[in-house]
Amino acid sequence: IMGTKIIAPYIWGWLADHSGKRMLIIRVASLFSIICFSGIFYSYDYLWLMLCMVGFSFFWNANLPQFEAVTFSHLGKDSHRYSAIRLWGSLGFVLLVAVIGGLLEQYDVGILPVIILFLLLAIWFFSFVSPDKAVPAPENGRQSIVGVLFKPHVVLFFLICLLLQASHGPYYAFFSIYLEENGYSRTVIGQLWALGVLAEVVIFMVMHRLLPRVGASKLLAIALLLTAIRWVLIGNYVDSTGIIFVAQLLHAASFGVYHASAIHLVNEFFPGQFQGRGQALYSSMSFGAGGAAGAYYSGKTWDSLGASWTFDIASGLAAVALMMSLIFIVQYRRLEILAIDPHKNQ
């Protein structure tokens, strides 16, 4: 399944960019996601369920990067307002968790797949309501995404994204277990997760003001610094509820500021006919490869080195990404200067 997160987005991104019909790709992928997921109601055989989930993941991972590309196409020069749209996804998550939590108190957990299927059908339906946006034609026949992808600042950017997401490995895999082992009740654990999402929502509400004033590259570095601090706090001060509370507020930086800044840069680096593949590469490198690497090392180190060391390693990864981001800021500033005065390169 992790492999589909790495491979699938680019395949669908390539199809979307070359066909110029991103919403059609989203509709087709959504339909096949429904078909694959529906298979779980047919049989509970392990191999069958695995096949259904791999198929579902392959089609599902086509959707979000292309929705991002369509969103940026509609925003045009107002791309900094992306976060004002993205916050609705976070609000939807909070609402859904609250509703499902209430339902699971009254009904068996078997209702959960039915709810998921209903939501998938709703996504497919609303994909027909969402308008498409024409993909700009290439300015000349020789343009290739390879020429964009292997520019030094783009390579460095994707490495930063990979390391940042890899640093989240122990958080996503073990945070709830870690808190419960240290005496936190499940109610408090749920509240701490909700606090992180609410902090994310708040930062999304103001990112459209911060991006033009501070700049995406600098905000990215700030997010990395605060992420490194966050993992140190979680790994070494779990006995202090107040410090864990502060660490959860830093989710606003480690996800909210990071994601809004990173996706803004992706839109800038991969314009027009490269937009779908650019968003797909961002998804593959960060949430795919970065997520897989994070899950792997945290699983290896959690039992052998312990929770504190595992979170310290995560902090180290974020710190390395921070140092790389300082180089990236210099490269990005040079690009801005060249955009204003191309003769500066002569």
C-alpha positions as CSV (number, residue, x, y, z in Angstrom):
1,I,0.0,0.0,0.0
2,M,2.9,2.4,0.8
3,G,4.3,1.6,-2.7
4,T,1.1,2.8,-4.3
5,K,1.5,6.2,-2.5
6,I,4.9,6.5,-4.2
7,I,4.1,5.3,-7.7
8,A,0.4,6.0,-8.3
9,P,0.3,9.8,-8.0
10,Y,2.8,10.3,-10.8
11,I,1.1,7.9,-13.1
12,W,-2.2,9.7,-12.7
13,G,-0.4,13.1,-12.8
14,W,1.2,12.2,-16.2
15,L,-2.2,11.2,-17.5
16,A,-3.9,14.4,-16.3
17,D,-1.2,16.6,-17.7
18,H,-1.1,14.9,-21.1
19,S,-4.9,14.6,-21.5
20,G,-5.5,18.1,-20.1
21,K,-8.6,16.7,-18.4
22,R,-7.8,16.6,-14.7
23,M,-11.4,16.4,-13.5
24,L,-12.0,13.5,-15.8
25,I,-9.1,11.7,-14.2
26,I,-10.4,12.5,-10.8
27,R,-13.9,11.1,-11.7
28,V,-12.5,7.9,-13.1
29,A,-10.1,7.4,-10.2
30,S,-12.9,8.1,-7.7
31,L,-15.2,5.6,-9.4
32,F,-12.6,2.8,-9.4
33,S,-11.8,3.7,-5.7
34,I,-15.4,2.9,-4.9
35,I,-15.4,-0.3,-6.9
36,C,-12.2,-1.6,-5.2
37,F,-13.3,-0.5,-1.7
38,S,-16.7,-2.2,-2.2
39,G,-14.9,-5.5,-2.6
40,I,-14.4,-5.7,1.2
41,F,-18.1,-6.4,1.6
42,Y,-17.8,-9.5,-0.7
43,S,-15.3,-11.5,1.3
44,Y,-13.1,-11.3,4.5
45,D,-10.4,-13.5,3.1
46,Y,-7.0,-12.0,3.8
47,L,-5.6,-12.1,0.3
48,W,-8.8,-10.7,-1.1
49,L,-8.9,-7.8,1.4
50,M,-5.2,-7.1,0.6
51,L,-6.0,-7.0,-3.1
52,C,-9.0,-4.6,-2.5
53,M,-6.9,-2.3,-0.4
54,V,-4.0,-2.1,-2.8
55,G,-6.4,-1.4,-5.7
56,F,-8.2,1.2,-3.6
57,S,-5.0,2.9,-2.6
58,F,-3.7,3.0,-6.2
59,F,-6.8,4.8,-7.4
60,W,-7.4,6.9,-4.3
61,N,-3.9,8.4,-4.4
62,A,-4.7,9.8,-7.8
63,N,-7.3,12.2,-6.4
64,L,-5.7,14.7,-4.0
65,P,-2.7,15.8,-6.1
66,Q,-5.0,16.5,-9.1
67,F,-7.6,18.3,-6.9
68,E,-4.7,20.5,-5.7
69,A,-3.7,21.2,-9.3
70,V,-7.2,22.1,-10.3
71,T,-7.5,24.3,-7.2
72,F,-4.3,26.2,-8.1
73,S,-5.5,26.6,-11.7
74,H,-8.7,28.3,-10.5
75,L,-6.8,30.5,-8.1
76,G,-4.4,31.8,-10.7
77,K,-2.5,34.8,-9.3
78,D,-4.3,34.4,-6.0
79,S,-2.4,31.1,-5.2
80,H,-1.5,32.4,-1.8
81,R,-5.2,31.9,-0.8
82,Y,-4.9,28.1,-1.2
83,S,-4.8,27.7,2.6
84,A,-8.2,29.4,3.0
85,I,-9.7,26.5,0.9
86,R,-7.5,23.8,2.5
87,L,-8.8,24.6,6.0
88,W,-12.2,23.2,5.0
89,G,-10.5,19.8,4.7
90,S,-9.3,20.1,8.3
91,L,-12.7,21.2,9.5
92,G,-14.3,18.3,7.8
93,F,-11.8,15.9,9.5
94,V,-12.7,17.4,13.0
95,L,-16.5,17.1,12.2
96,L,-16.2,13.6,10.9
97,V,-14.2,12.4,13.9
98,A,-16.8,13.8,16.2
99,V,-19.8,12.3,14.3
100,I,-18.2,8.9,13.9
101,G,-17.1,8.8,17.5
102,G,-20.7,9.3,18.5
103,L,-22.0,6.7,16.1
104,L,-19.5,4.1,17.3
105,E,-20.8,4.5,20.9
106,Q,-24.2,3.4,19.7
107,Y,-23.4,1.0,16.8
108,D,-20.9,-1.8,16.1
109,V,-17.6,-0.9,14.4
110,G,-18.9,-2.7,11.3
111,I,-20.7,0.5,10.4
112,L,-17.4,2.2,9.7
113,P,-16.9,0.7,6.2
114,V,-20.4,1.7,5.3
115,I,-19.7,5.3,6.3
116,I,-16.5,5.3,4.3
117,L,-18.3,4.0,1.2
118,F,-20.9,6.7,1.5
119,L,-18.2,9.4,1.7
120,L,-16.4,7.9,-1.4
121,L,-19.7,8.1,-3.3
122,A,-20.2,11.7,-2.1
123,I,-16.7,12.6,-3.4
124,W,-17.4,11.0,-6.8
125,F,-20.8,12.9,-7.0
126,F,-19.2,16.3,-6.2
127,S,-16.4,15.7,-8.7
128,F,-19.1,16.2,-11.4
129,V,-20.1,19.5,-9.8
130,S,-16.5,20.8,-9.6
131,P,-15.6,22.7,-12.7
132,D,-12.4,21.8,-14.6
133,K,-9.8,24.2,-15.7
134,A,-8.0,24.0,-19.1
135,V,-4.3,22.9,-18.8
136,P,-2.1,25.5,-20.7
137,A,-0.4,24.2,-23.8
138,P,3.4,24.0,-23.8
139,E,5.1,27.1,-25.1
140,N,7.4,25.0,-27.3
141,G,7.6,21.4,-28.3
142,R,10.9,20.8,-26.4
143,Q,9.7,21.4,-22.9
144,S,10.2,18.5,-20.6
145,I,9.5,18.0,-16.9
146,V,13.0,16.5,-16.5
147,G,14.4,20.0,-17.1
148,V,12.4,21.3,-14.2
149,L,12.8,18.3,-11.9
150,F,16.6,18.2,-11.9
151,K,17.2,21.9,-11.2
152,P,19.3,22.1,-8.0
153,H,16.7,24.0,-6.0
154,V,13.9,21.6,-7.0
155,V,16.0,18.6,-6.0
156,L,16.9,20.2,-2.7
157,F,13.2,21.1,-2.1
158,F,12.0,17.5,-2.5
159,L,14.8,16.2,-0.2
160,I,13.6,18.7,2.4
161,C,10.0,17.5,2.0
162,L,11.1,13.8,2.3
163,L,13.0,14.4,5.5
164,L,10.3,16.5,7.1
165,Q,7.7,13.8,6.5
166,A,10.1,11.0,7.6
167,S,10.5,12.9,10.9
168,H,6.7,12.4,11.4
169,G,7.2,8.6,11.5
170,P,7.1,8.1,15.3
171,Y,4.4,10.6,15.7
172,Y,1.9,9.1,13.4
173,A,2.8,5.5,14.3
174,F,3.2,5.6,18.1
175,F,2.0,8.9,19.6
176,S,-1.3,7.6,21.0
177,I,0.4,4.4,22.3
178,Y,3.2,6.5,23.8
179,L,0.8,8.7,25.6
180,E,-1.3,5.8,26.9
181,E,1.8,4.0,28.2
182,N,2.6,7.2,30.2
183,G,-0.7,7.4,31.9
184,Y,-2.8,9.6,29.6
185,S,-6.5,8.6,29.3
186,R,-8.0,7.9,25.9
187,T,-10.2,10.9,26.3
188,V,-7.2,13.2,26.8
189,I,-5.4,11.6,23.9
190,G,-8.3,12.3,21.7
191,Q,-8.4,15.9,22.9
192,L,-4.7,16.3,22.2
193,W,-5.2,15.0,18.6
194,A,-8.1,17.4,18.1
195,L,-6.0,20.3,19.5
196,G,-3.4,19.7,16.8
197,V,-6.0,19.8,14.0
198,L,-7.6,23.0,15.5
199,A,-4.1,24.6,15.5
200,E,-3.7,23.6,11.9
201,V,-7.1,25.2,11.0
202,V,-6.1,28.5,12.7
203,I,-2.8,28.7,10.9
204,F,-4.6,28.0,7.5
205,M,-6.9,30.9,8.2
206,V,-3.9,33.4,8.3
207,M,-1.5,31.8,5.8
208,H,-2.8,33.8,2.9
209,R,-1.5,36.9,4.7
210,L,1.8,35.4,5.9
211,L,2.9,34.0,2.5
212,P,3.1,37.4,0.6
213,R,4.7,39.1,3.6
214,V,7.2,36.5,4.8
215,G,7.7,34.3,1.7
216,A,7.2,30.6,1.2
217,S,10.9,29.6,1.5
218,K,11.4,31.4,4.9
219,L,8.1,30.0,6.2
220,L,9.3,26.6,5.2
221,A,12.5,27.0,7.3
222,I,10.5,28.3,10.3
223,A,8.2,25.3,10.1
224,L,11.3,23.0,10.1
225,L,12.8,24.7,13.1
226,L,9.5,24.4,15.1
227,T,9.1,20.8,14.0
228,A,12.6,19.9,15.3
229,I,11.6,21.5,18.7
230,R,8.3,19.7,18.7
231,W,9.8,16.2,18.5
232,V,12.3,17.0,21.3
233,L,9.4,18.2,23.5
234,I,7.3,15.1,22.9
235,G,10.2,12.6,23.3
236,N,11.6,14.1,26.5
237,Y,8.8,15.8,28.4
238,V,5.9,13.4,28.1
239,D,5.4,13.6,31.9
240,S,4.3,17.3,31.5
241,T,0.8,17.7,30.2
242,G,1.5,21.4,29.6
243,I,4.5,20.8,27.4
244,I,2.7,18.1,25.4
245,F,-0.1,20.6,25.0
246,V,2.4,23.1,23.6
247,A,3.9,20.4,21.4
248,Q,0.4,19.7,19.9
249,L,0.0,23.4,19.2
250,L,3.2,23.2,17.1
251,H,1.2,21.0,14.7
252,A,0.3,24.3,13.2
253,A,3.9,24.6,12.0
254,S,4.9,21.0,11.3
255,F,1.9,20.5,9.1
256,G,0.0,23.7,8.5
257,V,2.8,26.1,7.7
258,Y,4.9,23.5,6.1
259,H,2.2,22.2,3.8
260,A,0.8,25.6,2.7
261,S,4.4,26.8,2.0
262,A,5.5,23.6,0.2
263,I,2.5,23.3,-2.0
264,H,2.8,27.0,-2.9
265,L,6.4,26.3,-4.0
266,V,5.3,23.2,-6.0
267,N,2.8,25.3,-7.9
268,E,5.5,27.9,-8.7
269,F,8.2,25.3,-9.7
270,F,5.8,23.2,-11.9
271,P,3.5,25.6,-13.8
272,G,0.9,25.0,-16.5
273,Q,1.3,21.6,-18.2
274,F,3.6,20.3,-15.4
275,Q,1.2,21.1,-12.6
276,G,-0.4,17.7,-12.2
277,R,2.9,15.9,-12.2
278,G,4.4,18.5,-9.9
279,Q,1.7,18.0,-7.3
280,A,2.0,14.2,-7.8
281,L,5.7,14.3,-7.2
282,Y,5.2,16.3,-4.0
283,S,2.7,13.7,-2.8
284,S,5.0,10.8,-3.7
285,M,8.2,12.2,-2.3
286,S,6.7,13.6,1.0
287,F,3.7,11.5,2.0
288,G,4.8,8.5,0.0
289,A,8.5,8.0,0.3
290,G,8.9,10.2,3.4
291,G,6.0,8.5,5.1
292,A,7.4,5.0,4.3
293,A,10.9,5.9,5.5
294,G,9.4,7.4,8.7
295,A,7.3,4.3,9.5
296,Y,10.3,2.0,8.8
297,Y,12.9,3.6,11.0
298,S,10.5,4.4,13.9
299,G,9.4,0.8,13.9
300,K,13.0,-0.4,14.1
301,T,14.1,2.1,16.8
302,W,11.1,2.2,19.0
303,D,11.8,-1.2,20.7
304,S,15.5,-1.1,20.4
305,L,16.3,2.4,21.4
306,G,13.1,3.6,23.1
307,A,10.6,6.4,22.6
308,S,12.9,9.3,23.6
309,W,15.7,8.3,21.2
310,T,13.2,7.7,18.4
311,F,11.7,11.2,18.7
312,D,15.3,12.6,19.0
313,I,16.2,10.9,15.7
314,A,13.0,12.5,14.3
315,S,14.1,15.9,15.6
316,G,17.5,15.3,14.0
317,L,15.9,14.6,10.6
318,A,14.0,17.9,10.9
319,A,17.2,19.7,11.9
320,V,19.0,18.3,8.8
321,A,16.1,19.5,6.6
322,L,16.3,22.9,8.3
323,M,20.0,23.3,7.4
324,M,19.2,22.3,3.8
325,S,16.4,24.9,3.8
326,L,18.9,27.6,4.6
327,I,20.7,26.7,1.4
328,F,17.4,26.6,-0.4
329,I,16.5,30.1,0.8
330,V,19.7,31.4,-0.8
331,Q,18.9,29.6,-4.1
332,Y,15.3,30.8,-4.1
333,R,16.4,34.4,-3.4
334,R,18.7,34.2,-6.4
335,L,15.8,32.9,-8.6
336,E,13.7,35.9,-7.4
337,I,16.5,38.3,-8.3
338,L,16.9,36.7,-11.8
339,A,13.1,37.0,-12.3
340,I,13.3,40.7,-11.7
341,D,16.6,41.3,-13.6
342,P,17.7,38.5,-15.9
343,H,21.0,40.4,-16.6
344,K,22.2,39.6,-13.0
345,N,23.2,36.2,-14.2
346,Q,25.6,37.6,-16.8
